[in-house]
Amino acid sequence: MTVQVNVYEAKTNLSKLLELVQQGERVIISKNGKPVADLIFHEPNKVIFDGLKGQVHYDEDEFNAADAEIAAMWDPDLEVETFSDPA
């Protein structure tokens, strides 16, 4: 079942409308007779760990070399081994 209310009714009866939503109802809030928002039950996002496992690849040596270059920018006295691009 769907319930449609205007903005004033929604402000006045928000707690009651939220109870309806918790019971599975859908509430449409209208302004000047035109629907502008839906109150629906919140579905939490499902978190998927390792979603890209096996799809993302990187060169660990190159990754670590970038850290050394960045560290050298902050500490000029730091001796850093630089790598040159063979291409």
TAZIRA-V523938 format. One record per pair of residues at least 12 apart in sequence whose C-alpha atoms are under 10 Angstrom apart, sorted by the first residue. I is the first residue (numbers start at 1). GAP is how many residues later the second one is. If there is no record, write none. Layout:
BEGIN
I&GAP + I&GAP
END
This chain:
BEGIN
1&19 + 1&23 + 1&24 + 1&25 + 1&26 + 2&18 + 2&19 + 2&22 + 2&23 + 2&24 + 2&25 + 2&26 + 2&36 + 3&14 + 3&17 + 3&18 + 3&22 + 3&23 + 3&24 + 3&25 + 3&26 + 3&35 + 3&36 + 4&22 + 4&23 + 4&24 + 4&25 + 4&26 + 4&29 + 4&31 + 4&34 + 5&12 + 5&22 + 5&23 + 5&24 + 5&25 + 5&26 + 5&28 + 5&30 + 6&22 + 6&23 + 6&24 + 6&25 + 6&26 + 6&27 + 6&28 + 6&29 + 6&30 + 7&21 + 7&22 + 7&23 + 7&24 + 7&25 + 7&26 + 7&28 + 7&29 + 7&30 + 8&21 + 8&22 + 8&23 + 9&20 + 9&21 + 10&17 + 10&18 + 10&19 + 10&20 + 11&18 + 17&22 + 18&21 + 18&22 + 18&23 + 19&22 + 20&19 + 20&20 + 20&21 + 21&18 + 21&19 + 21&20 + 21&21 + 22&18 + 22&19 + 22&20 + 23&18 + 24&16 + 24&17 + 25&14 + 25&15 + 25&16 + 26&12 + 26&13 + 26&14 + 26&15 + 27&12 + 27&13 + 27&14 + 28&12 + 61&22 + 62&21 + 65&15 + 65&16 + 65&17 + 65&18 + 66&16 + 66&17 + 68&12 + 68&13 + 68&14 + 69&12 + 69&13 + 69&14
END
